[in-house]
Amino acid sequence: MSTRARPTQPTAAPPPTAAYRLPSDGRSSGRAREALRRQLRIWCIDGEPAHSAELLLSELVTNAVQAQVSAAPEVGVRFAWADGRLRMEVRDTSDELPVMNDAEEDEECGRGLVLVDALASGWGVVRDGTGKVVWAEVAVCDASAPCGPSALRSR
């Protein structure tokens, strides 16, 4: 072996999940969107699924910040990608379940979950002992199509 040659390690596939803790304040939606955009670039997800995911995440984080119990300084955000689905989860310390409202035309708030319901391929809430996780999923591609974490390994 040449003295200039170096053995290389195979590149590991990116992890199929990413998690963040964000301050429980009004800037967290923007921070969450930026973290999601970085992760979507790693996973090579773009176009309509990426745009929908950003909008969904923004709504979920905004709702979590508004629902947060005052003593809790953070909200948790997690992204997972498997089987052609991108899942976004947002955790807060409130045990109040989110409610879909029928907002009037001139109201500025109250349409978030209606939007989530319209754009997500699925969404829901899981309570735990200290709060809840609200999740939404976006279909990225057919699970058999050449996309997803396994496709990155073959590049």
N, C-alpha and C positions, 0 to 999 in steps of 0.2 A: 504494500500500500504506500502510495506517495506520502511524503511528509506534509503536503498541503491538503491531502484528502482527509476528510473527517467523516466518521460514521454519522449517519442521520437517524433520528428516531422518527417513526411514522407519526404524522400529525394526528392528534386525537380529535375525534368529532366533538363539536361544541356540545355542552350539556343541554339536554332538552328542557331544562328549567332555569329560571333566574328569579331571585327574590331580592327585595329592597325594603328598607324602612325609611319612611319619609316623614318630615315634620308635619304635624297636624295643623296646617295653615293653608291659606288661599293659594300659595304658590305650588303646592304639591301636585296639582293636576298637570301643570306644565313640566315639572320634574319627572313625573311618572310617564308622560308622553315621550319625553326625551329618552328615558331609560328604555322604553318599549321600542322606539325607533332604532336605537343602537342594537337591541337584541334582534329585531326583525332583519337588520342588515346582516348580522351574523348568520341567521337562519335563511337568508336569501328569500324573504317574504316581502312582496311589494304589491303595488296595484290596489285594487278595491279591498281585498282582505286587510291590508295594512291600514288603509284609511278608516275602514269600519272599526278595526281594533283600537285605533287611537281615539276615535270618538267615544266608543264604549268605555274605554278605560278612563277617559276624562270624566264622564258622567259618574262612574262608580266611585272614583276618588273624591269628586266633589261631594257626593252624597255621604261618603264615609267621614270626611272632614266635618261636615255639618252635623252628623249624628254623633260624633265622638264625645265620649264622656270627658268633661273638662280636665280631669286629672291625667288623662292619657296624652302624652306628647307626640305620639307617632301613629301612623297608619301603616299597615303592611301591604305590600304589593308583590304579587307572584305571577310569573308568566310560565306556561308550560306548552310544549308542542309535541303532539303525538297523534298518530293515526289520522293525519290530515286535518287536525283541529288545533287551533290556537286558543288556549284558555287563559283568561285573565282573572285573577282573584284579588280582592281588596278586603283587608281585615281591619275592623275597628272594634272598640270596646263597648259599644252600645248593644244592648240586647233587643232594641226596637227593630222590628222587621220593616224593610222598605215597603212603601205603599205606592201603587200606581194611582196618580191623580188625573182628574179630568180638568186640566187647566183651561181657563178662559182664553180667548184669543189675545187679549191685551195684557195677560200676565207674563212676567218675565221668567218665572220659575215654575216648576211642577211638571215638566214634560220629560225629565230625564229617564225614568223607567219606561215610559211609553216608547221612547227612542231605543232604549236597550232591547225592549221586547220586539221592536220592528227590525232591528239590524242583526241581533244575535241569532245564531242557529240554536241556541239554548242558553238559559240563565237560571239562577236559583240562589238560595241562601242556605247556609249551614250554620247553625248555632253551636257554640262550644261553651265551655264553662266561664269564659271571660269576655264574651262578645259574639261576633258573627263574622263569617266570610261571605261576601256576595261575589258570585262568579258569573262570567259570561263567556261564551265560546263563539268563535268564528270558524266556519269551514274554510280551510285554506285550499285544499284540493282533495281529490279522490285519494283515499289511502293507498291505492295501488299505483297512482301516478308517480312519475320520477321527481318527487319533491319531498321535503321533510328531512329530518336529521340523517337518515340512512343515505339519502342522495348525496349529502355533503361528504360522506366518507368515501364515496366512489369517485369523487372529482379529483 
